Amino acid sequence: MKAVVAESLDSLESYSLKEVAVPEAGPGQVLIRVAACGVGYVDSLVALGRYQVKPPVPHTPGQEVAGIVEAVGEGVSHVAPGQRVMTMTAKGFAEYAVAAAPMVVKLPDALSFAEGASLPLNYITAMHALKDRGAVAEDETVLVFGAAGGVGSAGVQVAKALGARVIAAASTEEKRAFALAHGADLAIDTSPEGWRDRLKELTGGKGPNVILDPVCGPLFEPAFRSLAWRGRHLVVGFVGGPIPALPSNLTLMKGAALLGVDVRQYLQYETKRAIGDLHQLANWAGEGKIKPPVGAAYPFAQFGEAMVFALSGQGTGKVVLEVSKG
């Protein structure tokens, strides 16, 4: 089979399509013929060795795939060969991938392979952030930064599914329109001048109850200052550039919480809960409550272009590699 492989993490040019052996499904595993693979900002960082955890080499990127079950290992009964599935795994930029069976769920009929490959990582991140860390309650107001991106658009839809009112923050008119078209109730620009006043107006003077922040850019402190009493600011990532600091007295003044969201460690330490999230998300997708927006889609051979584009943060929705027709 073909897989994207690099022997070093020097640059994206280190990666190429190589012939490698098809993996086998061991006990408790599922072998998937990959139809589509999600491509995220973090995938590109990891591929370049710039993430806090560096992978061993040779390295094949890819953390989430959708495709057809090719074979199942001993003890696996909830999926069978020929079924459409989606999952989180490793080495997803390949024609075949092996995944731990509990993390493999049937792909709802309502979703395409590209949509299925766009769901697991971003939507589990949003679910962990908003439901678990942020404890979003019905009728609360959630402000989502980067609302047109992969995690942001997932956050908009998960917040709506939890019964919240959602304000989408995005840098361009196109991205704000995208967020509104995919579930946000209101939208706000990210121009610093007068931003807090505009947010105050949108929230009736109360401020948001929860902020989902995968950007943590120049508006990080103004956003925290704008929180409602007992507000929760969820730190998901730092796409906005240098990591910002926050005066600790602001948490006291607002009765507010600054909460970290690390889906990698969530999957490691609370695996059963994360699996439950994925099953809940699959149910919501089947019911039409969520539908991952696919952005730029690239043929498998253009994996390098896909990673460059994902790293730029310029697109809307999720970047996807189309590996096969399933």
ChimeraX attribute file (.defattr): number of C-alpha atoms within 10 A of each C-alpha:
attribute: neighborCount
match mode: 1-to-1
recipient: residues
	/A:1	12
	/A:2	18
	/A:3	25
	/A:4	25
	/A:5	22
	/A:6	21
	/A:7	13
	/A:8	17
	/A:9	21
	/A:10	13
	/A:11	12
	/A:12	18
	/A:13	11
	/A:14	15
	/A:15	22
	/A:16	17
	/A:17	18
	/A:18	13
	/A:19	12
	/A:20	13
	/A:21	10
	/A:22	16
	/A:23	12
	/A:24	17
	/A:25	20
	/A:26	18
	/A:27	13
	/A:28	15
	/A:29	21
	/A:30	28
	/A:31	24
	/A:32	32
	/A:33	27
	/A:34	29
	/A:35	27
	/A:36	33
	/A:37	35
	/A:38	32
	/A:39	32
	/A:40	27
	/A:41	20
	/A:42	18
	/A:43	18
	/A:44	24
	/A:45	19
	/A:46	18
	/A:47	25
	/A:48	18
	/A:49	17
	/A:50	13
	/A:51	13
	/A:52	8
	/A:53	10
	/A:54	14
	/A:55	15
	/A:56	11
	/A:57	11
	/A:58	12
	/A:59	19
	/A:60	22
	/A:61	24
	/A:62	25
	/A:63	21
	/A:64	28
	/A:65	39
	/A:66	35
	/A:67	32
	/A:68	23
	/A:69	25
	/A:70	20
	/A:71	19
	/A:72	24
	/A:73	16
	/A:74	11
	/A:75	11
	/A:76	17
	/A:77	10
	/A:78	11
	/A:79	18
	/A:80	16
	/A:81	14
	/A:82	14
	/A:83	14
	/A:84	24
	/A:85	24
	/A:86	33
	/A:87	32
	/A:88	26
	/A:89	18
	/A:90	18
	/A:91	22
	/A:92	29
	/A:93	28
	/A:94	30
	/A:95	23
	/A:96	25
	/A:97	28
	/A:98	27
	/A:99	24
	/A:100	19
	/A:101	22
	/A:102	19
	/A:103	20
	/A:104	26
	/A:105	21
	/A:106	21
	/A:107	24
	/A:108	19
	/A:109	10
	/A:110	12
	/A:111	18
	/A:112	19
	/A:113	26
	/A:114	27
	/A:115	25
	/A:116	30
	/A:117	34
	/A:118	32
	/A:119	32
	/A:120	29
	/A:121	24
	/A:122	24
	/A:123	24
	/A:124	26
	/A:125	24
	/A:126	29
	/A:127	26
	/A:128	21
	/A:129	28
	/A:130	24
	/A:131	15
	/A:132	12
	/A:133	17
	/A:134	25
	/A:135	14
	/A:136	20
	/A:137	16
	/A:138	13
	/A:139	13
	/A:140	15
	/A:141	25
	/A:142	30
	/A:143	32
	/A:144	31
	/A:145	30
	/A:146	29
	/A:147	34
	/A:148	34
	/A:149	29
	/A:150	31
	/A:151	29
	/A:152	30
	/A:153	31
	/A:154	31
	/A:155	34
	/A:156	31
	/A:157	25
	/A:158	25
	/A:159	30
	/A:160	21
	/A:161	16
	/A:162	18
	/A:163	15
	/A:164	23
	/A:165	22
	/A:166	29
	/A:167	27
	/A:168	29
	/A:169	24
	/A:170	24
	/A:171	15
	/A:172	14
	/A:173	12
	/A:174	12
	/A:175	23
	/A:176	24
	/A:177	16
	/A:178	22
	/A:179	31
	/A:180	20
	/A:181	11
	/A:182	20
	/A:183	24
	/A:184	27
	/A:185	16
	/A:186	17
	/A:187	23
	/A:188	20
	/A:189	17
	/A:190	17
	/A:191	12
	/A:192	10
	/A:193	8
	/A:194	9
	/A:195	17
	/A:196	16
	/A:197	12
	/A:198	13
	/A:199	23
	/A:200	15
	/A:201	12
	/A:202	16
	/A:203	20
	/A:204	9
	/A:205	13
	/A:206	15
	/A:207	24
	/A:208	28
	/A:209	25
	/A:210	29
	/A:211	28
	/A:212	30
	/A:213	29
	/A:214	24
	/A:215	21
	/A:216	24
	/A:217	18
	/A:218	16
	/A:219	18
	/A:220	20
	/A:221	15
	/A:222	13
	/A:223	20
	/A:224	24
	/A:225	18
	/A:226	22
	/A:227	25
	/A:228	19
	/A:229	16
	/A:230	15
	/A:231	24
	/A:232	27
	/A:233	26
	/A:234	23
	/A:235	19
	/A:236	21
	/A:237	19
	/A:238	14
	/A:239	18
	/A:240	17
	/A:241	11
	/A:242	10
	/A:243	13
	/A:244	13
	/A:245	9
	/A:246	13
	/A:247	7
	/A:248	9
	/A:249	9
	/A:250	15
	/A:251	19
	/A:252	10
	/A:253	11
	/A:254	17
	/A:255	14
	/A:256	20
	/A:257	19
	/A:258	17
	/A:259	15
	/A:260	15
	/A:261	22
	/A:262	14
	/A:263	20
	/A:264	11
	/A:265	10
	/A:266	16
	/A:267	17
	/A:268	10
	/A:269	11
	/A:270	11
	/A:271	14
	/A:272	14
	/A:273	14
	/A:274	20
	/A:275	20
	/A:276	14
	/A:277	20
	/A:278	25
	/A:279	19
	/A:280	14
	/A:281	22
	/A:282	24
	/A:283	16
	/A:284	16
	/A:285	21
	/A:286	16
	/A:287	12
	/A:288	12
	/A:289	16
	/A:290	23
	/A:291	24
	/A:292	24
	/A:293	22
	/A:294	21
	/A:295	18
	/A:296	16
	/A:297	18
	/A:298	19
	/A:299	14
	/A:300	23
	/A:301	16
	/A:302	13
	/A:303	23
	/A:304	18
	/A:305	13
	/A:306	22
	/A:307	24
	/A:308	15
	/A:309	18
	/A:310	26
	/A:311	18
	/A:312	11
	/A:313	16
	/A:314	11
	/A:315	16
	/A:316	23
	/A:317	24
	/A:318	28
	/A:319	27
	/A:320	28
	/A:321	27
	/A:322	24
	/A:323	27
	/A:324	16
	/A:325	11
	/A:326	17
